[in-house]
Amino acid sequence: AQKVTQAQTEISVVEKEDVTLDCVYETRDTTYYLFWYKQPPSGELVFLIRRNSFDEQNEISGRYSWNFQKSTSSFNFTITASQVVDSAVYFCALSDERGGSQGNLIFGKGTKLSVKP
Amino acid sequence: DTEVTQTPKHLVMGMTNKKSLKCEQHMGHRAMYWYKQKAKKPPELMFVYSYEKLSINESVPSRFSPECPNSSLLNLHLHALQPEDSALYLCASSLGTGELFFGEGSRLTVL
């Protein structure tokens, strides 16, 4: 069965600290896709990144970076120099391709990040 | 502003009412989704429409009835709901690549 585990329920940091959100996944598929989404208090889920199972290159986008390691089935997310606006719930997700679509996402339970000024 | 529009933003209904949630996107996406999210829980997939055809129904009770009138619209008809159905209902659309564009959701309260 497919599963996503985000062991950190809540994290609190002070502005400008670096923070890493952990994600571990389970799947029997050889081709799969991993995602991170951000959900601010407004409720809308915002797409951050998509990574396919054949691409283990780490990615950096501004203050955000992602570390994908198939050997440990992990897809961790680091925010450098955190800001108050980063406060949100962050979901890691795994897709399956039933129905020909990759949008059938299985979400982890989420990590609530609070960045204090 | 989100490119997926959901209405209404808030809905309160009794257990005998019939109501509908609406979702609209104009990005040309051919896949549309309904997710349900309870408080402090992750979203759970309910339905997937691909090219206006229902492709996935995650064993959702029949009191929830989805409809996709055209490629831009997605409805969720609600009838005889239970208080435990109170949740945030999220609509999303996608090109089929997994990058979902979510609306802000419709917060439903069933009395």
Chai-1 contact restraints between the chains, C-beta under 6 A:
chainA,res_idxA,chainB,res_idxB,connection_type,confidence,min_distance_angstrom,max_distance_angstrom,comment,restraint_id
A,Y33,B,G98,contact,1.0,0.0,6.0,A-B,restraint_1
A,G43,B,E104,contact,1.0,0.0,6.0,A-B,restraint_2
A,G43,B,G105,contact,1.0,0.0,6.0,A-B,restraint_3
A,E44,B,T2,contact,1.0,0.0,6.0,A-B,restraint_4
A,E44,B,F102,contact,1.0,0.0,6.0,A-B,restraint_5
A,E44,B,E104,contact,1.0,0.0,6.0,A-B,restraint_6
A,L45,B,F102,contact,1.0,0.0,6.0,A-B,restraint_7
A,F47,B,E99,contact,1.0,0.0,6.0,A-B,restraint_8
A,R50,B,G98,contact,1.0,0.0,6.0,A-B,restraint_9
A,R50,B,E99,contact,1.0,0.0,6.0,A-B,restraint_10
A,F91,B,P42,contact,1.0,0.0,6.0,A-B,restraint_11
A,S95,B,G98,contact,1.0,0.0,6.0,A-B,restraint_12
A,R98,B,I56,contact,1.0,0.0,6.0,A-B,restraint_13
A,G99,B,V48,contact,1.0,0.0,6.0,A-B,restraint_14
A,G99,B,S50,contact,1.0,0.0,6.0,A-B,restraint_15
A,G99,B,S55,contact,1.0,0.0,6.0,A-B,restraint_16
A,G99,B,I56,contact,1.0,0.0,6.0,A-B,restraint_17
A,S101,B,A31,contact,1.0,0.0,6.0,A-B,restraint_18
A,S101,B,S50,contact,1.0,0.0,6.0,A-B,restraint_19
A,S101,B,G96,contact,1.0,0.0,6.0,A-B,restraint_20
A,Q102,B,T97,contact,1.0,0.0,6.0,A-B,restraint_21
A,Q102,B,G98,contact,1.0,0.0,6.0,A-B,restraint_22
A,G103,B,A31,contact,1.0,0.0,6.0,A-B,restraint_23
A,G103,B,Y33,contact,1.0,0.0,6.0,A-B,restraint_24
A,G103,B,S94,contact,1.0,0.0,6.0,A-B,restraint_25
A,G103,B,G98,contact,1.0,0.0,6.0,A-B,restraint_26
A,G103,B,L100,contact,1.0,0.0,6.0,A-B,restraint_27
A,N104,B,L45,contact,1.0,0.0,6.0,A-B,restraint_28
A,F107,B,P42,contact,1.0,0.0,6.0,A-B,restraint_29
A,F107,B,P43,contact,1.0,0.0,6.0,A-B,restraint_30
A,K109,B,P42,contact,1.0,0.0,6.0,A-B,restraint_31
A,G110,B,P42,contact,1.0,0.0,6.0,A-B,restraint_32
